[in-house]
Amino acid sequence: MRTDPSPGTLPAREHLPADTAGTPVLDVVIPVYNEEKDLQPCVRRLHDHLTRTFPYSFRITIADNASTDTTPLVAQRLEAHIPEVRNFRLEQKGRGRALRTVWSASDAPILAYMDVDLSTDLNALLPLVAPLISGHSDLAIGSRLARSSRVVRGPKREFISRAYNLILRGSLQARFSDAQCGFKAIRRDVAQILLPLVEDTGWFFDTEMLVLAERAGLRIHEVPVDWVDDPNSTVHIVKTATDDLKGVWRVGRALATGSLSLDRLTRPFGDDPRDRDIMDVPKGLARQLVGFCVVGGLSTLFYLLLYTVFRQFGGSQVANALALLVSAVANTAANRRLTFGVRGPGGAVKHQAQGLVVFGIGLALTSGSLFALNTATSSPAHSTELAVLIAANLAATVLRFLLFRVWVFSDRREGDEPTNGVTAAPGASAPAPRASAPGASFPPASAPTYPTGAPQAGIPQAGGPSVPPPQRHIVHPHDHDTTTQFRAGEAADGTWRDATMQMLPVRRPHDTDPGDAR
């Protein structure tokens, strides 16, 4: 599992503006391997659909996965005759490798891909990318398993698809419904940080990307699709299924051991700059309460079982102390991982030491309750002892949660060091994505070959100074006599969150401008 440094944490989601021409809004990647017959009709059909229906500029990128037939020649002809088509040749196979390489080099703010057979109805393309353009979601996937989807395929593929998704739900707690549908999209700012964490270069690439995104709390939008199976598909089902199961095991182990720095994928509280000034907002309080109650209930049962066993060999005080000590260590470890989401060995000893202090407080409560019971009654019944201990443990549980939340596993404040060794200075610009995979025959992401059109605001241009970003004014309801100025992409605290792309809808064929070549 990849743990190499990534460009940094994500900015707040914002609606992509559409007020200047330049960089294409959407880059649709079509990974191909020996598809000399299907490539040309696929690209022409997709280009015609986007020209007629998509209201923004777009690009179609052919990612040739080391084809050995005439696919490269077909791709070159399409690039020569259609201005919106680009062709990239990779000398190594692997759909995941192709997507990572092309997406990392693309300058479009919305990145998508679809299979060359176009099994998915193209009418779902605009609903797929619309939530990403609006800033509502981070990733979007087509789902063949949604109730409103209409799917035509054989029983074998239907069984394999549903069984695979059940395995993902049972082993990796995945909540998305369809991992392997070849119809997905992602925001570029998310891809820059998420892709370096994805290790697979084949068919499991989609699943790994979605699982990591979901575990990091990113928003995944699902679109029901109409899908017709391609009977001539060249996918090797047995080998693909075996590789996918190996990938499930690898990702599950990485998540269980906490070897991934998923905190770099978190989003700020909101997309309104005023929201970013809100301090001390409880993060995940409801989820933490539920997790703590579940762990606490199991810990109480474990404690009572231990107390019953130890009571056979000693007095009530000794049995209570031993049972509480053992259950406290287990309780701290479980809450650390499951309730408060602390992963990895870092700080584990410190957390256990602090947990023992909390244990001491619980011991004082329960031991004091037993002392009071033994003072009131010389020989209390075992059931009475258990009732008193349960009441005392309930009081200790409430106090334990508060201490865990505000002291042992307190939320990291702004300015503190990240827990996974990732440091990002406020306002620092994100470095360029990783270099492309070996064998890619195009320049790295730091120097994309796509034309960028008009200069982008706030970005230094070759041979001259940077173009100043546009100004916008925000008037707060309670400050009628003052106006706060900010630049696009700038938060209220003066830090830069994102470099905003500037875009315009493409002219439609019915426009009458005589200078329009389209």
C-alpha positions as a printed Julia matrix, in Angstrom:
518×3 Matrix{Float64}:
   0.0     0.0     0.0
   1.38    3.4    -0.99
   2.29    5.72    1.86
   4.42    8.24   -0.04
   3.83   11.97    0.56
   0.97   13.59   -1.34
   0.38   17.22   -2.32
  -1.53   18.05    0.89
  -5.0    18.32    2.36
  -8.08   19.15    0.29
  -9.64   22.6     0.06
 -13.33   23.2     0.58
 -15.48   22.15   -2.39
 -16.52   25.03   -4.63
 -18.68   25.31   -7.72
 -16.45   25.55  -10.79
 -16.91   28.98  -12.38
 -17.75   29.33  -16.08
 -16.85   32.87  -17.06
 -13.74   32.61  -19.25
 -12.6    30.28  -22.02
  -9.51   28.11  -21.68
  -8.95   24.76  -20.0
 -11.55   22.07  -20.79
 -13.88   21.39  -17.9
 -14.14   17.65  -18.57
 -11.49   15.16  -19.66
 -12.97   11.77  -20.55
 -10.34    9.02  -20.67
 -10.93    5.84  -22.7
  -8.37    3.15  -21.77
  -7.91    0.67  -24.65
  -5.94   -2.46  -25.39
  -6.19   -3.96  -28.89
  -9.48   -2.24  -29.72
  -8.85   -1.44  -33.4
 -12.46   -2.23  -34.38
 -14.36   -0.5   -31.57
 -12.19    2.56  -30.94
 -13.24    4.78  -33.87
 -17.04    4.32  -33.55
 -16.76    4.74  -29.78
 -14.85    8.03  -29.95
 -17.02    9.47  -32.7
 -20.2     8.56  -30.89
 -18.94   10.04  -27.63
 -17.72   13.2   -29.35
 -21.06   13.67  -31.09
 -22.93   13.21  -27.82
 -20.76   15.71  -25.93
 -20.95   18.25  -28.76
 -24.75   18.1   -28.76
 -25.48   17.88  -25.04
 -22.57   18.93  -22.82
 -22.67   22.67  -21.96
 -18.94   23.02  -21.17
 -15.71   22.5   -23.06
 -14.38   18.96  -23.05
 -11.56   16.69  -24.13
 -11.5    12.99  -25.04
  -8.24   11.22  -24.2
  -7.37    7.81  -25.63
  -5.06    5.92  -23.25
  -3.44    3.16  -25.31
  -2.38    0.34  -22.94
   0.52   -1.06  -25.01
  -1.72   -2.34  -27.81
  -0.11   -4.72  -30.3
  -2.59   -4.33  -33.19
  -3.44   -1.21  -35.23
  -5.1     0.58  -32.29
  -2.28    3.21  -32.1
  -2.8     4.11  -35.77
  -6.56    4.48  -35.28
  -5.96    6.69  -32.25
  -3.53    8.88  -34.2
  -6.03    9.35  -37.02
  -8.74   10.35  -34.56
  -6.42   12.85  -32.89
  -5.55   14.36  -36.27
  -9.16   14.77  -37.43
 -10.97   15.73  -34.17
  -9.58   18.77  -32.29
 -10.98   17.61  -28.91
  -9.25   14.21  -29.05
  -5.84   13.5   -27.51
  -3.85   10.27  -27.76
  -1.41    8.92  -25.18
   0.61    5.75  -25.58
   1.74    3.69  -22.58
   4.23    0.86  -22.98
   2.83   -1.09  -20.02
  -0.55   -2.72  -19.63
  -3.0    -2.05  -16.83
  -6.2    -0.02  -16.78
  -5.36    1.44  -13.37
  -1.9     2.48  -14.58
  -3.44    4.21  -17.61
  -6.0     6.11  -15.57
  -3.51    7.22  -12.93
  -1.01    8.36  -15.55
  -3.44   10.33  -17.71
  -5.43   11.77  -14.8
  -2.22   12.91  -13.1
  -1.14   14.77  -16.23
  -4.51   16.29  -17.1
  -5.29   19.96  -16.4
  -9.09   19.55  -16.54
 -10.87   20.09  -13.2
 -13.22   17.12  -13.82
 -11.73   13.76  -14.83
 -13.82   10.82  -16.03
 -13.4     7.51  -17.77
 -15.56    4.99  -19.56
 -15.03    1.66  -21.27
 -14.52    1.6   -25.02
 -17.54   -0.62  -25.6
 -19.86    2.19  -24.35
 -22.05   -0.32  -22.55
 -23.37    2.53  -20.39
 -25.98    4.83  -21.9
 -24.29    8.2   -22.51
 -27.33   10.08  -21.2
 -25.95    9.35  -17.73
 -22.72   11.29  -18.4
 -24.02   14.76  -17.54
 -25.74   13.55  -14.32
 -22.44   11.83  -13.47
 -20.26   14.94  -13.62
 -22.82   17.6   -12.6
 -22.36   17.04   -8.81
 -18.6    17.38   -9.28
 -18.91   20.62  -11.24
 -21.28   22.06   -8.64
 -18.94   21.14   -5.79
 -21.48   18.87   -4.12
 -19.48   15.64   -4.45
 -15.88   14.47   -4.75
 -16.34   11.33   -6.87
 -19.21    9.96   -8.96
 -19.87    6.42  -10.16
 -22.39    4.74  -12.39
 -24.29    1.94  -10.67
 -25.77   -1.06  -12.44
 -27.12   -2.4    -9.14
 -29.36    0.53   -8.23
 -33.07   -0.27   -8.24
 -33.84    2.16  -11.04
 -31.01    0.91  -13.28
 -31.84   -1.11  -16.37
 -29.25   -3.78  -17.09
 -29.02   -6.4   -19.83
 -26.43   -9.08  -19.14
 -26.11  -12.81  -18.62
 -26.72  -14.58  -15.29
 -23.02  -15.43  -14.87
 -21.86  -11.83  -14.93
 -24.83  -10.77  -12.82
 -23.93  -13.32  -10.13
 -20.23  -12.41  -10.16
 -20.95   -8.68   -9.91
 -23.37   -9.0    -7.01
 -21.16  -11.51   -5.17
 -18.15   -9.23   -5.51
 -20.01   -6.25   -4.1
 -21.29   -8.37   -1.21
 -17.68   -9.32   -0.44
 -16.73   -5.64   -0.4
 -19.58   -4.82    1.96
 -18.72   -7.68    4.3
 -14.94   -7.3     4.35
 -14.25   -3.59    3.76
 -17.62   -2.16    4.93
 -18.09   -0.53    1.52
 -21.36    1.37    1.14
 -21.2     2.16   -2.58
 -23.22   -0.28   -4.64
 -21.15   -0.96   -7.78
 -17.35   -0.93   -7.68
 -16.51   -2.19  -11.18
 -18.85   -0.3   -13.49
 -16.62    1.33  -16.13
 -18.24    4.74  -15.74
 -16.68    7.02  -13.12
 -15.57   10.61  -12.52
 -13.48   12.47   -9.96
 -12.52   16.05   -9.22
  -8.93   16.84  -10.14
  -8.07   18.3    -6.72
  -9.21   15.03   -5.13
  -7.34   12.9    -7.68
  -4.06   14.71   -6.99
  -4.13   13.58   -3.36
  -6.02   10.29   -3.63
  -4.18    8.65   -6.55
  -0.75    8.48   -4.84
  -2.39    6.28   -2.17
  -3.79    3.79   -4.69
  -1.4     0.93   -5.38
  -3.21   -1.31   -7.87
  -2.54   -0.79  -11.59
  -5.15   -3.18  -12.98
  -8.88   -3.81  -12.61
  -8.89   -3.43   -8.81
  -7.85    0.21   -9.21
 -11.49    1.38   -9.14
 -12.35   -0.53   -5.98
  -9.26    0.59   -4.09
  -9.83    4.22   -5.04
 -13.46    4.12   -3.9
 -12.74    2.32   -0.62
 -10.02    4.8     0.36
 -12.19    7.75   -0.63
 -15.13    6.44    1.38
 -12.98    5.69    4.45
 -11.6     9.22    4.28
 -15.11   10.67    4.36
 -15.24   11.93    0.79
 -18.66   12.22   -0.83
 -19.4     9.64   -3.54
 -22.37   10.29   -5.82
 -24.07    7.3    -7.49
 -25.97    7.51  -10.77
 -28.32    4.7   -11.86
 -27.42    3.72  -15.41
 -28.82    1.79  -18.34
 -26.22   -0.81  -19.23
 -26.03   -3.46  -21.95
 -23.36   -6.15  -21.64
 -20.81   -6.44  -24.44
 -20.72  -10.14  -25.43
 -17.29   -9.65  -27.03
 -15.63   -8.37  -23.86
 -12.03   -9.59  -23.47
 -11.95   -9.47  -19.66
 -10.63  -12.69  -18.08
 -13.16  -13.22  -15.33
 -11.26  -15.82  -13.25
  -7.95  -13.93  -13.25
  -9.68  -10.62  -12.58
 -11.66  -12.11   -9.68
  -8.5   -13.61   -8.17
  -6.61  -10.33   -8.42
  -9.56   -8.47   -6.91
  -9.7   -10.8    -3.9
  -5.97  -10.3    -3.35
  -6.57   -6.57   -3.5
  -9.39   -6.8    -0.96
  -7.06   -8.59    1.45
  -4.25   -6.06    0.92
  -6.46   -3.0     1.38
  -8.25   -4.51    4.37
  -4.93   -5.25    6.07
  -3.65   -1.73    5.39
  -6.8    -0.18    6.84
  -6.69   -2.45    9.89
  -3.06   -1.61   10.67
  -3.53    2.1    10.04
  -0.69    2.37    7.52
  -2.56    4.9     5.37
  -2.6     8.65    6.03
  -6.24    9.23    5.11
  -6.45   12.43    7.15
  -4.92   14.31    4.2
  -8.21   13.69    2.33
 -10.43   15.48    4.84
 -12.48   18.52    3.81
 -12.95   21.78    5.76
 -16.24   22.37    7.57
 -17.95   24.24    4.73
 -17.46   26.06    1.45
 -18.52   29.44    2.82
 -15.38   31.31    3.96
 -17.26   32.41    7.06
 -17.71   28.74    8.03
 -13.94   28.31    8.18
 -13.76   30.78   11.08
 -15.97   28.58   13.27
 -13.89   27.15   16.08
 -14.43   24.2    18.41
 -17.08   22.51   16.25
 -17.5    18.92   17.56
 -16.31   16.51   14.88
 -18.2    13.25   14.57
 -19.78   13.48   18.03
 -22.78   11.31   17.13
 -20.6     8.63   15.54
 -18.22    8.69   18.49
 -21.09    8.3    20.94
 -22.42    5.29   19.07
 -18.98    3.69   18.85
 -18.24    4.4    22.5
 -21.56    2.89   23.6
 -20.95   -0.27   21.58
 -17.41   -0.64   22.91
 -18.61    0.21   26.41
 -21.36   -2.41   26.32
 -18.96   -5.11   25.18
 -16.39   -3.97   27.76
 -18.99   -4.17   30.53
 -19.88   -7.75   29.58
 -16.18   -8.59   29.42
 -15.63   -6.95   32.83
 -18.51   -8.82   34.47
 -17.25  -12.12   33.05
 -13.75  -11.45   34.37
 -15.11  -10.35   37.74
 -17.14  -13.54   38.06
 -14.06  -15.64   37.25
 -11.69  -13.75   39.56
 -14.26  -13.73   42.39
 -13.9   -17.5    42.62
 -10.26  -17.12   43.65
 -10.26  -13.99   45.83
 -12.2   -11.23   47.52
 -14.45   -8.73   45.81
 -11.93   -5.87   45.89
  -9.15   -7.92   44.29
 -11.52   -9.39   41.7
 -12.88   -5.93   40.85
  -9.39   -4.41   40.47
  -8.09   -7.2    38.21
 -11.22   -7.33   36.08
 -11.28   -3.55   35.69
  -7.57   -3.4    34.8
  -7.78   -6.02   32.04
 -11.01   -4.63   30.6
  -9.66   -1.07   30.76
  -6.66   -1.93   28.58
  -8.93   -3.62   26.04
 -11.42   -0.75   26.24
  -8.76    1.89   25.57
  -7.38   -0.03   22.57
 -10.87   -0.55   21.1
 -11.91    3.08   21.58
  -8.63    4.3    20.16
  -9.16    2.48   16.89
 -12.93    2.17   16.48
 -14.42    5.2    18.25
 -11.87    7.96   17.74
 -10.23    6.61   14.55
  -6.61    6.78   15.73
  -4.58    4.5    13.44
  -1.02    3.28   13.63
   1.28    2.61   16.6
   2.17    6.28   17.15
   1.12    7.46   20.61
  -0.29    4.08   21.63
   1.78    3.86   24.83
   0.82    7.39   25.82
  -2.85    6.67   25.19
  -2.7     3.5    27.29
  -0.99    5.43   30.11
  -3.71    8.07   30.01
  -6.28    5.3    29.82
  -4.87    3.85   33.04
  -5.45    7.19   34.75
  -9.05    7.02   33.58
  -9.06    3.43   34.85
  -7.94    4.7    38.26
 -10.9     7.05   38.4
 -13.24    4.2    37.47
 -11.59    1.99   40.06
 -12.15    4.64   42.72
 -15.84    4.84   41.82
 -16.48    1.12   41.76
 -14.3     0.33   44.77
 -15.97    3.1    46.73
 -19.36    1.66   45.81
 -18.31   -1.8    47.0
 -16.87   -0.34   50.21
 -20.15    1.46   50.88
 -22.11   -1.75   50.21
 -19.92   -3.83   52.51
 -20.23   -1.18   55.2
 -24.01   -1.23   54.97
 -24.3    -5.04   54.75
 -21.78   -7.52   56.12
 -22.55  -10.3    53.61
 -24.23   -8.86   50.48
 -25.6   -11.24   47.86
 -23.68  -11.69   44.63
 -26.58  -10.24   42.62
 -26.54   -7.15   44.83
 -22.82   -6.71   44.22
 -23.38   -6.93   40.46
 -26.21   -4.35   40.58
 -24.05   -1.9    42.52
 -21.13   -2.43   40.15
 -23.33   -1.87   37.09
 -24.6     1.43   38.51
 -21.06    2.53   39.39
 -19.79    1.53   35.93
 -22.51    3.58   34.23
 -21.34    6.67   36.1
 -17.71    5.84   35.32
 -18.6     5.31   31.64
 -19.97    8.83   31.2
 -16.87   10.28   32.81
 -14.63    8.0    30.73
 -16.13    9.23   27.45
 -15.64   12.86   28.42
 -12.03   12.25   29.43
 -11.33   10.24   26.28
 -12.77   12.96   24.07
 -11.25   16.07   25.68
  -7.99   14.61   26.96
  -6.84   11.17   25.75
  -8.03   11.35   22.12
  -8.72   15.07   21.82
  -9.16   16.48   18.31
  -5.97   17.94   16.79
  -6.17   21.73   16.86
  -5.18   23.98   13.99
  -1.43   24.42   13.99
  -0.66   21.11   15.69
   1.47   18.54   13.91
  -0.49   15.96   11.92
  -0.45   12.54   13.52
   0.8    10.7    10.44
   3.95   12.65    9.79
   2.39   14.86    7.12
   3.08   18.54    7.62
   1.55   21.26    5.49
   2.12   24.9     6.26
  -1.0    27.03    6.0
  -1.16   28.78    2.7
   1.58   26.71    1.11
   0.88   25.77   -2.46
   0.51   22.09   -3.21
   3.43   20.52   -5.03
   2.93   18.88   -8.38
   1.63   15.31   -8.53
   4.0    12.35   -8.69
   5.85   11.62  -11.87
   4.0     9.51  -14.37
   4.39    5.78  -14.46
   7.37    4.35  -16.33
   6.72    3.85  -19.98
   4.37    6.78  -20.44
   5.21    8.67  -23.61
   4.1    12.12  -22.48
   5.5    14.81  -20.18
   4.94   14.8   -16.42
   2.07   16.57  -14.71
   4.18   19.61  -13.98
   4.31   20.43  -17.71
   1.06   19.31  -19.35
   0.98   19.48  -23.11
  -2.62   20.65  -23.3
  -3.21   24.25  -24.43
  -4.37   26.4   -21.58
  -5.81   29.3   -23.56
  -6.15   32.48  -21.55
  -3.8    32.91  -18.58
  -5.23   31.8   -15.28
  -5.59   34.24  -12.45
  -2.94   34.1    -9.78
  -0.62   31.78  -11.74
   2.74   33.12  -12.99
   2.9    33.17  -16.78
   6.04   32.49  -18.82
   7.93   35.67  -19.58
   5.9    37.97  -17.36
   4.43   38.57  -13.92
   1.46   36.7   -12.55
  -2.02   37.88  -13.47
  -3.77   39.26  -10.36
  -6.79   37.23   -9.35
 -10.25   38.79   -9.57
 -11.65   40.51   -6.48
 -14.93   39.62   -4.86
 -16.71   41.36   -2.01
 -18.61   39.68    0.79
 -20.77   41.77    3.09
 -21.61   40.14    6.39
 -25.18   40.65    7.62
 -24.02   42.23   10.9
 -21.4    44.53    9.39
 -23.38   47.01    7.3
 -20.64   49.61    7.23
 -17.67   47.38    6.4
 -16.75   45.29    3.38
 -14.37   42.33    3.44
 -12.36   41.63    0.28
 -11.06   38.36   -0.74
  -9.48   36.85   -3.88
 -10.78   33.73   -5.57
  -9.54   30.69   -3.72
  -8.64   32.64   -0.58
 -10.18   31.8     2.79
 -11.22   34.34    5.4
  -8.01   33.73    7.38
  -5.88   34.76    4.39
  -4.72   31.28    3.44
  -5.03   29.92   -0.1
  -7.2    26.87   -0.51
  -7.25   26.21   -4.23
  -6.34   27.69   -7.6
  -9.7    28.24   -9.27
 -10.13   27.16  -12.87
 -11.91   29.58  -15.19
 -14.25   28.15  -17.82
 -16.95   29.02  -20.33
 -19.65   26.88  -21.94
 -18.8    25.82  -25.46
 -20.77   27.38  -28.28
 -23.44   25.13  -29.67
 -23.7    24.33  -33.41
 -26.7    26.63  -33.82
 -24.71   29.75  -32.77
 -24.42   32.24  -35.65
 -21.0    33.73  -34.93
 -19.25   33.63  -38.35
 -15.85   33.38  -36.66
 -16.75   30.19  -34.82
 -14.98   27.26  -36.49
 -17.38   24.79  -34.94
